[in-house]
Amino acid sequence: MFNYSFKIVLRGDHVRKDGTQMLVLQAFLCGARVRISLNMFVRREHYDPVRMVVRMKGEAERAQKINALLAKVKSRVEDMFFDSMLNDVVLTPAQFEKEFDRKPAHGDFLVWMQQQMAEARATGMAPATLKNYVTTFRWLGKFRSKILFGDLTYEFVREWDVFLKKQKLDGNTTAKYHRVLRKFVLLAKKKGKRIVSPYDDFKFKEVSKERVYLNAAEVTALRALYDNRVLKPHQQVTLRHFLFQIGTSLRYSDLAVMSKDSIVGDMLVFTPMKTKRTGKIVKVPLSEMALDMLRDSESETDRLFRVNKEQVMNRFLKEVSDFAGLGKKLTTHVGRHTFGYLFIAAGGQVEVLQKIMGHNSIHTTMIYTHIDTRQIQAGVKQLNGLLRTAAEEED
């Protein structure tokens, strides 16, 4: 499958006035030939085509420089052939030329990463995503004050992993920082930096976490608590925003910036902040509870609500949960998860839920079908227990 070879030859159809000829790289890729001029010139009598080196009497220093450049070319081509075979990807002539022209990645990776974050901020990337970038950047800076592109090796990410674990971060937080670093490494490759991703060999683990959500009875209890007006003002407002999330599946990032212009008839029409750059529009039918929360809105601007920062909102939600005796840790994510769970539990189709929640992949939406399946299994176990008890009583 991989029939690769190369040689460096003298261009035979043109001799310059000083008697020198250009050195040309000829690569043979499964029968196809690629020729790339190396912009180096030597006399025919000075070049050994078998060893692909030059020998110049009286010009040892110049010969040494040319041979060093030729050694780099040979090493570069061999690396390209090896990578192609290792990854089981056929190297086409076009790909060979593109890859060969790439310059080695030099410079400070942290400086480059900071520049990319500034560009992302300018293009309106979701605040939550930017926050993850910034946090990862800061941890990288604590790990090493200067990181060159050439430092990004398997050994580097292994030591980075050990460093993060020593900070007593949980497994998913460590995995999140690895995902961000891997994303920027792949972005560097995409932008022409000649580096090999260390994550081709290093695999990090993510700890599966149980998603917290509320069942219908718990949502009903929270709604009754809201209607009874017994909470403190800041708790009442926070619960209003949370119930609106449950009724619409909104992420916090969208809730915080949602404008009144997004209300079109009985629909909420908007472009999610998380996928803003794709321009994808999401349409969510407004439930009765969502409409009730809108009517109670405290906002006097063009925003739907005057929302606290996420950290503050989560702190107030804990107070609400304690007051209601739910025994669950409420966060802004729980509102979105609750919508997904209740939609599937009510018999909604997963394909429809995908569109409402704005998921790019249906595999992301499928988590809610798994949650519902667990509820069904739990119900069957309860039924089995009741039947066993009834049978024992008859005996």
Sequence and secondary structure as in RCSB ss.txt:
>XXXX:A:sequence
MFNYSFKIVLRGDHVRKDGTQMLVLQAFLCGARVRISLNMFVRREHYDPVRMVVRMKGEAERAQKINALLAKVKS
RVEDMFFDSMLNDVVLTPAQFEKEFDRKPAHGDFLVWMQQQMAEARATGMAPATLKNYVTTFRWLGKFRSKILFG
DLTYEFVREWDVFLKKQKLDGNTTAKYHRVLRKFVLLAKKKGKRIVSPYDDFKFKEVSKERVYLNAAEVTALRAL
YDNRVLKPHQQVTLRHFLFQIGTSLRYSDLAVMSKDSIVGDMLVFTPMKTKRTGKIVKVPLSEMALDMLRDSESE
TDRLFRVNKEQVMNRFLKEVSDFAGLGKKLTTHVGRHTFGYLFIAAGGQVEVLQKIMGHNSIHTTMIYTHIDTRQ
IQAGVKQLNGLLRTAAEEED
>XXXX:A:secstr
   EEEEEEE TT   TTSEEEEEEEEEETTEEEEEEEEEEEEGGGEETTTTEE  TT HHHHHHHHHHHHHHHH
HHHHHHHHHHHTT    HHHHHHHHH  B  SBHHHHHHHHHHHHHHTT  HHHHHHHHHHHHHHHHH S  BGG
G SHHHHHHHHHHHHHTT  HHHHHHHHHHHHHHHHHHHHTT B   GGGT              HHHHHHHHHH
HHHT S HHHHHHHHHHHHHHHH   HHHHTT BGGGEETTEEEE  STTGGGT  EEEE  HHHHHHHHT    
SSBS     HHHHHHHHHHHHHHHT  S   HHHHHHHHHHHHHHTT  HHHHHHHHT SSHHHHTHHHHHHHHH
HHHHHHHHHHHHHHHHHHH 
